Amino acid sequence: MQSAGAYSNSSNNLLLNFSRPLNEKILLLQVLVGVFLCINCLMIFTFLKKEFFRDETRYILFAQTLFVDSALMLLTDLLSVVTYFQYAMHIITCSIICTVLTFLACCTPLTLVAMCLERYVAICMPLRHGDISTSRTRLYGLFIIWGISSIIPLFNFIGYWAIIPRAALYSYAVCTSELTLVEAWQAHGRSIIFIILFLFLIIIIVFTYIKIMIAARAASDEKRKSTSKSLRTVLLHAFQLFLCIVQFLNPYIEMAFWKVEEKMLLNIKYSMFIVFMIAPRCLSPLIYGLRDEKFFNVLRHYAMCGTGCLFSRLLEIRQMKMSSTLDINK
């Protein structure tokens, strides 16, 4: 257990240690997060501007991943910066931030599985898709996702406040995600819940993939293209889910490198943060934002500030003039 002495309440620790020079890693992280947030904000704006996107389940789930991933990346980046500068944060504030981060991190894998189930219903039960995918079922589905996502954060939060020394309630410490794991049983309990959740999600994804694959083989040539696209989407979600789940195992992966020198350990942590935190969140815009033709056309329109239609119209006029010129010459 961490003793109360492990926390600092010194007023000197309440200021950022700006004397520490910025290195290329922290600067690169800011660039990656900035680009990621700009793309996500543009996609969120696209979703909110068109009403028909808000009437389809897959776009609503996609929008949730955009909101959740953006909030997660923003909070994680903020926590990384204050940790880099050794900012001592109030224990209560830190525990709340860690709880919110865990909730957001759990929400994305569950939403990915829900998106796979939506594709399964659309491909394998097309006649019932309209009856199943209603506003009420969407609301129930979101409540289920949020409820399951709250299990691990509440487990950590309640366990932490049940064990933490009373003297530490008004103290300060450098905030890290492992701060709320005071006892070994908390880490083991969280790991068990993660493993059960991971197996449950993998079973659902494998089930949906097999069912869609069977439907693809039995589909006609006209429907085979959309079915094959759904198969690739499920595979991408499975890979994305794997990266999201591995992120929860980062502390245990880091334990294997604790005996190495500090600089190498920091490089390992930085690499795992890029691969298992940023990379999975960058896949969602690629999977739906760019591969979905309807969404991509609207996104391109707003990305080009509405000039895309003007360029298309000018191209059509030019082609018409060229065609008329050829007809006259004939």
N, C-alpha and C positions, 0 to 999 in steps of 0.2 A: 504494500500500500504506500502511496505517496504521503509523506508526512506534511504537516502544515508548514514546516520549514522549507519544503521544496518550492513553496510559492513565495513570491516577493511582494511586499507592499511598499517598497521604497518609492518615493516620488520621483527619483532619478530615472526609474524604469518606465515612467509614463510618457517619455519622449522618444520619438523615433531616433535611432542611431544613424543619422544622416552622414556621419563621418565614414561609414562603411561604403566603399566605392561600388558603383554599379558594374556588374560584369556582363559579358555578352549573353549569358544564359538567361538572366532575368529580363534583359532587353528583348531577346528573341521571344520570350514568353509573352511579353506585353504586345508584341506585334501579332503573334498568332492569335491571342485572345481578342485583340482588337479587330482583326480580319473576320474571325469567327462571329463576333457579336454584330458586326456590320451586315454580314450575309444573313444572319438569323433575323435581325431587325427588318431587313428588306422583305424577307419571306413572311414574317408576322404581319407586316403592313399589307402585303399582297393578300394574305388570308382574310384580314379584317375588311378589306375594301370590296370584296366580292361576296355577295350573300349566298350564292349557290355553293361556295366552299363550306359555309357554316351549316349546310343542310346534309352533308355527306359525312358518314362516320369516319372514313379513313382520313379525310382532311382535318377533322376535329382532333383525332388522335395525333396526327402529324403536328398540328398546331400546339398540342400539349407538350410534345417532345421539344419543340422549339422554345416554348416558354420555360420549361423546366431546365433544359440544357443551358439556356442563356443565363438563368438565375444561378445555376450551379457553377458555371464557369466564372461568372462575375464574383461570386462569393469566394470561390476557391482561389482565384487570382488575387483578390484583396487579402485573403489570409496568407497567401504565399509572400506577398510584398511585406506585410507587417511582420511576418516571421523572419524574413530575410534581414529586415532592419532591427530585429530583436525588440519589437514593441510589446510591452507588458500590458496585457488586457485584463479587465476584471473577470474573475472566474465565472460569475453568473452570465455575463455577456458571451464569454467563450463557449460555455456549455450550451447556450441557446443556439449560437451559430453552428456548432458541431451537430446539434440535433437537426437543424434545418438542412444542413449539407447531407446528412445521412438520409433524410427523407427524400430529398431531391435525387440522390444517387440511386435509391431503391425504386423511385417512380419510373425512371427511364426504361429499365429492363421489363417491367410489368406492362408498360405502354407498348413496347415492341411486340410482346407476345399478343396483346390485344389486337394490334394491327395485323399480325399473322392470322389470328382467328377471324378477323373481318374479311381477309382475302379468302380464307377457307369457305366461309359462308357464301361469299359472292361467286366463287367458282363452282363449288360442289352443291350448293343449294340456291341456285339463282332465282327460282320461283318463290322461295321463302325469304329472300334477302330483304325485300321491302317490308315484310311484316316483322322481321327480327330487328332490322336496323332502323329503329324509331327513336324519337327524341327521348322517350322514357327509358328505353334500354341503354341508350348512350349515357344518360345521367346515372343510371344504376351502375353501369360499367366504370364510369369515372369514380364513383363513390367506392367501389370495390378496389380499384387501383390505389386510391388514396388511403383506404383503410389498411390494406396489406402493407403499403409502403410505410405506414406509421408504426408497425410492430417493432422493428429493430430500433428505430430512434427512441421510442418510448422505453424499450428495454434498457438501452444505454443510459437514458436520462434518469429514469427512476433508480436504476442500480447505482449510478454515480452519486446522486443526492442522498441515497440511503447510507453510503459508505464514507463520503467525504468528511473530513474533520470539520467540526463547527467553526474552528478558528480560521479555516481557509475560505469561509463564505465572503469575507470582505478583503481578500487578498488579490494579488495580481500575478499573472504568469504569462509567458510566451505561449500563445494559443496554437495548439496542434490538434489534429484529429484523434490522436491517441490519448489526449489528456483525460477524457472521460472514462478510459479503461483503467481503473485504479487497481482492481484485483484480477488475478489470472482467470477466475471463473467467469468474469464478464467477457473477456476475449474468447474463451472457449464457448460460452453460450451464444455469443454473436456468430461465431464460426459455424456452429451447428445449425443455427437458423438460416444462415447464408447457404450452406450446403443443401439443406432441405428445399429452400426456395429455388436454388439453381437446378436441382434435379427435376423439380416440378415444372419449371419453365422449359427445360430441355425436352422433357417428355411431350409437352404441348406442341413445341415447334416441330419435333420429329413427326408427331401425329399429323399436323397440318401439311407438312411437306409430302408425306406419303399419300395422303388423300388427294392433294392437288396434283401430284404426279400421276396417280391413277386416272384422275379426271382428264389430264392432258393427253394421255394415251387413247382415251375413249372419245375425245372431242373431235369435232369436224375440223377441216382445214381452216375454216373461217375463225373459229374460236381457239384454235391451237396457239396462235400467236399471243393472244392475251393471257392464256393459261401458262404458257412458257415464261412470259414476263412475270407473272405472279410467282412462279417457282423461283426465279432468280431473286425476286424481292424477298422471299422467305429465307433463301440462303444468305443473302446480305444481312438480314435481320439476325440470323443465327450467329454470324460472325461478329456482328455488332454486340449482340448479347454476351458472347464469349469475352470480348474485350471489357465490357462493363462489369461482368462478374469477377474477372481476374483482378480488377482494380481493388476489390474488397480483400483480396489476398496479398496485396502489396506489403502490409506490415510483416507478414510471415515470410515473404520472399526477402525482405530486407534483413530479417533476423539471420539469414544464412551469410550475410556480408558484414555483420556487425564487427567482426574481428579484423576487417581490412582497414586501411588508413582512411581518415575522415574525408579526404578529397575524393577518393574513389567511391565512398558511400554516398556522398552528395551527388556525384555524377550518375550513380545507379538510380537514386531517387528521382533525379531530374528526368532521366530517360523513361522511367516507368510512368511518370506523370504525363509526359508527352504521348506515349504509346497507349496507355490504358485510360487516360482521362480525356485528353483533347481529341485523339483520333476517333474514338467511338462517337463522339458528339459531332464530328465533322461529317460522318457518314450519313446522318439523317437528311441534311439538305441535299446530298448527292442522290440518295435513294429515291426520295419523293420529289424534291424540288426541281431536279433536273431530268429525272427519268419519266416523270408524269407529264405527258404532253400538254394537257389542259392547264395545269398549274404553271408549267414552264412558259407557255405563251403569255399568260398574264404577268408572270414575274419579269419576263423580258420587256414587256410593255412599260412597266413601272421602272425597271432598271435603266431604261433608255429615256426616261422622263416623257414617255408618250410619243417619242419620235419614231418608234419602230413601225407604227402604222403608216406614218407619213412616208418613210423610206419604202415600205412595201407598195404603197399607192403609186409613188413616183416610178418604181420599177415596173409596175403593171402598165402605167401609161407609156413608158419607154418601149416595153415589149409590144404594145398595141401599135405604136407608131412604126416600129420596125416591121411588123406584120403587114400593115397597110402599104408601106413602101415596097415591100416584096410583091404584094398583089398588083400594084401599079406597074412595076417593072415587067411583070409577066404579061 
